[in-house]
């Protein structure tokens, strides 16, 4: 993820480079406070038709490997997911943001009801949420961003499957979101895959998840995808110009 945030397509450039290179570089220019500049970039993103076109293209590509019923693209949900990820990155990189501002920014994005189609569209961008959470934990174990990210993951369990939590289980996520994900073959399998790849012991402590993961592994049970991620986490950088 490596990108420039100087033009009207700043959010699109951010997402494109997050997906392509794993290093997000936020380059800021212009006058005003950090919050004013964030507002300007989000306003530009709201008018950027290319952003939704790109998210739609990613949705189509991801859906080619999706099992179960084909889920329609929800442009509003995809944009909302992108906005949450962008704000999370902002809070990670702009360290003077207060705990109150973090909650306001991440909780202030209008999100759809977490049905299966909405979860799949939100996930087009929000699938990188666990990467932000890992980096936040590395900066400071008590960082207020961590709690805010966990609350996002509780609402969007598919995207937050790889996020650390003290106790796993369905009781920690939105009930409607869980049932919608659990009821769709493709989303459920993707959730299990992410749990196994991220070695999410906190989720494997849940009886239903553990049993489903074991069934999914079949003859390869006991040889899970540990080590696939290793220590190769994204790098995020803020540059002020």
C-alpha positions in Angstrom: 0.0 0.0 0.0 1.8 3.2 -1.2 -0.1 6.2 -2.4 -0.5 9.9 -2.7 -3.4 11.9 -1.2 -3.3 15.1 -3.1 -6.0 15.0 -5.7 -9.7 14.4 -5.9 -9.1 10.6 -6.2 -7.1 10.5 -2.9 -9.2 7.8 -1.3 -9.2 5.8 -4.4 -5.4 6.0 -4.7 -5.1 5.0 -1.1 -7.2 1.9 -1.6 -5.6 1.0 -4.9 -2.1 1.1 -3.3 -3.3 -0.8 -0.2 -4.4 -3.6 -2.4 -1.4 -3.5 -4.8 1.6 -3.0 -2.6 0.8 -3.3 1.1 2.2 0.1 2.1 -0.1 3.0 2.6 1.6 6.4 2.3 -0.7 9.3 3.1 0.8 12.4 1.5 -1.0 15.6 2.7 -0.9 19.0 1.1 -2.7 22.3 1.6 -3.7 24.4 4.5 -6.0 23.8 7.4 -6.3 21.5 10.4 -5.9 17.7 10.0 -9.6 17.2 10.4 -10.4 19.8 7.8 -8.1 18.1 5.3 -9.7 14.8 6.1 -13.2 16.3 5.5 -12.0 17.7 2.1 -10.7 14.3 1.0 -13.9 12.6 2.0 -16.0 15.2 0.2 -13.9 14.6 -2.9 -14.3 10.8 -2.5 -18.1 11.2 -2.3 -18.0 12.9 -5.8 -15.5 10.5 -7.2 -17.4 8.2 -9.6 -14.2 6.3 -10.3 -14.1 5.1 -6.6 -17.3 3.2 -6.9 -16.4 1.8 -10.3 -13.1 0.5 -8.8 -14.9 -1.1 -5.8 -17.4 -2.7 -8.1 -14.6 -4.2 -10.2 -13.0 -5.6 -7.0 -16.4 -7.0 -6.0 -16.7 -8.8 -9.3 -13.2 -10.2 -9.1 -13.7 -11.5 -5.5 -17.1 -13.0 -6.4 -15.5 -15.2 -9.0 -14.0 -17.3 -6.2 -17.0 -17.0 -3.9 -19.1 -20.1 -3.1 -22.8 -20.2 -2.6 -25.4 -17.7 -3.9 -24.0 -14.8 -5.9 -24.3 -11.7 -3.9 -25.2 -8.4 -5.6 -22.9 -5.4 -5.3 -24.1 -2.7 -2.9 -22.3 0.5 -3.8 -23.3 2.3 -0.7 -22.0 -0.5 1.5 -18.8 -0.7 -0.4 -18.2 3.1 -0.1 -19.0 2.9 3.6 -16.5 0.2 4.2 -13.9 2.2 2.3 -14.6 5.2 4.4 -14.2 3.3 7.7 -10.9 1.8 6.5 -9.6 5.3 5.4 -10.6 6.8 8.8 -9.0 3.9 10.7 -5.8 4.5 8.8 -6.1 8.2 9.5 -6.4 7.6 13.2 -3.5 5.2 13.1 -1.2 7.7 11.5 -2.4 11.0 13.0 -1.3 10.3 16.5 -2.6 13.5 18.0 -6.2 12.4 17.5 -8.0 12.0 20.8 -9.8 9.0 22.1 -13.1 10.9 21.7 -12.3 11.8 18.1 -11.4 8.1 17.3 -14.8 7.0 18.5 -16.5 9.8 16.6 -14.7 9.0 13.3 -15.1 5.3 13.3 -18.5 5.2 14.8 -19.8 8.1 12.7 -19.9 6.5 9.3 -23.4 5.6 8.3 -23.5 1.9 7.6 -26.2 -0.4 6.1 -27.8 -3.3 7.9 -25.3 -6.2 7.9 -27.1 -8.6 5.6 -25.0 -11.0 3.5 -24.8 -8.8 0.4 -23.9 -5.7 2.5 -21.2 -7.7 4.4 -19.7 -8.9 1.1 -19.7 -5.3 -0.4 -18.3 -3.7 2.8 -15.6 -6.3 2.8 -14.2 -5.2 -0.5 -12.3 -2.6 1.4 -12.8 -3.5 5.1 -10.9 -6.8 4.7 -7.8 -4.9 5.7 -9.2 -3.9 9.0 -7.2 -6.6 10.9 -4.0 -5.2 9.5 -4.8 -1.8 11.0 -5.6 -3.4 14.3 -2.3 -5.3 14.4 -0.4 -2.2 13.7 -2.3 -0.3 16.4 -1.5 -3.0 18.9 2.2 -2.7 17.9 2.2 1.0 18.5 0.5 0.9 22.0 -1.4 -2.0 23.6 -3.9 0.5 25.1 -4.4 2.6 22.1 -8.0 3.8 21.9 -8.1 2.9 18.2 -8.0 -0.8 19.1 -11.3 -0.7 21.0 -12.9 1.3 18.2 -11.7 -1.2 15.6 -13.0 -4.1 17.7 -16.5 -2.4 17.8 -16.4 -2.2 14.0 -15.4 -5.9 13.8 -18.3 -6.8 16.1 -20.7 -5.3 13.5 -18.8 -6.8 10.5 -17.6 -10.3 11.6 -16.5 -11.4 8.1 -14.0 -8.4 7.8 -12.9 -8.7 11.4 -12.3 -12.5 11.4 -8.5 -12.1 11.8 -8.7 -9.5 14.6 -7.4 -10.4 18.0 -9.9 -10.5 20.9 -9.6 -11.8 24.4 -12.5 -14.2 24.1 -13.9 -15.5 20.8 -17.4 -16.6 20.1 -20.7 -15.5 18.6 -21.6 -13.5 21.8 -19.1 -10.9 20.8 -20.6 -10.0 17.4 -23.8 -8.5 16.1 -26.4 -11.3 16.1 -28.0 -10.3 12.8 -24.6 -10.0 11.1 -23.6 -13.4 12.4 -26.7 -15.1 11.2 -26.5 -13.5 7.8 -22.8 -14.5 7.4 -23.5 -18.0 8.8 -26.4 -18.5 6.5 -24.4 -17.9 3.3 -22.2 -20.8 2.2 -19.5 -18.6 0.6 -19.2 -16.0 3.4 -19.1 -18.7 6.1 -16.3 -20.6 4.3 -14.4 -17.4 3.8 -14.8 -16.5 7.4 -13.4 -20.0 8.4 -10.5 -19.7 6.0 -9.6 -16.3 7.5 -9.8 -17.7 11.0 -7.5 -20.6 10.1 -5.0 -18.5 8.1 -4.7 -15.9 10.9 -4.4 -18.6 13.5 -7.3 -17.0 15.4 -7.3 -19.1 18.6 -9.8 -16.7 20.1 -12.3 -17.8 17.4 -11.4 -21.5 17.5 -12.3 -21.4 21.2 -15.9 -21.2 19.9 -17.4 -24.7 19.6 -19.3 -24.0 16.4 -16.4 -22.3 14.7 -13.9 -25.0 15.8 -16.2 -27.8 14.6 -16.8 -26.1 11.2 -13.1 -25.4 10.8 -12.3 -29.1 11.4 -14.9 -30.2 8.9 -13.5 -27.7 6.4 -9.9 -29.0 6.8 -11.0 -32.6 6.4 -8.1 -34.9 5.8 -5.7 -32.0 6.3 -6.9 -31.5 9.9 -4.0 -30.6 12.1 -2.1 -29.1 9.3 -3.7 -25.6 9.2 -2.4 -22.6 7.4 -0.2 -21.5 10.2 2.7 -19.3 9.1 1.1 -18.1 5.8 1.0 -14.6 7.1 4.2 -14.8 9.1 5.4 -11.4 10.1 4.8 -9.8 6.8 2.4 -7.1 7.9 1.6 -3.9 5.9 3.5 -0.7 6.6 1.6 2.6 6.8 3.3 6.0 6.6 2.0 9.6 6.8 3.9 12.3 4.9 3.0 16.0 5.3 4.0 18.2 2.3 
